Amino acid sequence: MSLTVGVQDGSTGIVIAPCGETDMATAPQLRKVIDEALATTDGGVTLDLAGLTFCDSAGISALMHGRREADAKGVPYRVVNASDWITQIFDVTGVTELLTGKIDSATGQGDPQGSPG
């Protein structure tokens, strides 16, 4: 599987844009980029998943690792623009609210405004 990861400074911190597929072979690459971003910013990290076409448990683990590290550092962290398919995976695995701040359609919990958590 193939993954490219774009990184740019945004107005509220660093924006990470993975493109392609994240699985057990490519998740370490995404995790490394997330770690590097968190090490260099206090403004926050946003993951723009618009270009992500596949995400398995290793990809979710990388995203959740970023959430834990950001929380420990006190830095805003959020995931945006996930496809309906990837959002459904977040719902099934119970990480929707933690990653996106939006309501989990299965549980009805979360922030209806989708604000970062």
Backbone hydrogen bonds, N-H to C=O, Kabsch-Sander energy under -0.5 kcal/mol:
donor,donor_aa,acceptor,acceptor_aa,energy
4,T,19,C,-2.5
6,G,17,A,-2.2
8,Q,15,V,-2.2
10,G,13,G,-4.4
13,G,10,G,-1.2
14,I,44,G,-2.5
15,V,8,Q,-3.2
16,I,14,I,-0.5
16,I,46,T,-3.1
17,A,6,G,-3.2
19,C,4,T,-3.2
20,G,51,G,-2.4
21,E,2,S,-3.2
22,T,54,F,-2.5
23,D,21,E,-0.5
27,A,23,D,-3.1
29,Q,26,T,-0.8
30,L,26,T,-1.5
31,R,27,A,-2.9
32,K,28,P,-2.2
33,V,29,Q,-1.9
34,I,30,L,-2.4
35,D,31,R,-2.7
36,E,32,K,-2.5
37,A,33,V,-2.4
38,L,34,I,-2.6
39,A,35,D,-1.7
40,T,36,E,-0.8
40,T,37,A,-0.9
41,T,37,A,-0.7
45,V,76,P,-2.5
46,T,14,I,-2.7
47,L,78,R,-2.9
48,D,16,I,-2.9
48,D,46,T,-0.7
49,L,47,L,-0.8
49,L,80,V,-2.9
51,G,18,P,-0.5
52,L,49,L,-1.7
53,T,20,G,-3.4
53,T,51,G,-0.5
54,F,20,G,-1.1
56,D,22,T,-1.8
60,I,56,D,-2.2
61,S,57,S,-2.4
62,A,58,A,-1.9
63,L,59,G,-2.3
64,M,60,I,-2.8
65,H,61,S,-2.4
66,G,62,A,-1.9
67,R,63,L,-1.7
68,R,64,M,-2.5
69,E,65,H,-2.6
70,A,66,G,-2.7
71,D,67,R,-2.5
72,A,68,R,-2.3
73,K,69,E,-1.7
74,G,70,A,-1.3
75,V,70,A,-2.7
78,R,45,V,-1.9
79,V,99,L,-2.3
80,V,47,L,-2.9
87,T,83,S,-2.8
88,Q,84,D,-2.2
89,I,85,W,-1.6
90,F,86,I,-2.3
91,D,87,T,-2.5
92,V,88,Q,-2.6
93,T,89,I,-2.2
94,G,90,F,-0.8
94,G,91,D,-0.8
95,V,90,F,-2.1
96,T,90,F,-0.9
99,L,95,V,-2.2
100,T,96,T,-3.3
101,G,96,T,-0.9
101,G,97,E,-1.0
102,K,96,T,-0.5
104,D,109,Q,-2.6
105,S,103,I,-0.6
108,G,104,D,-3.3
111,D,101,G,-1.1
114,G,101,G,-0.6
114,G,111,D,-2.2
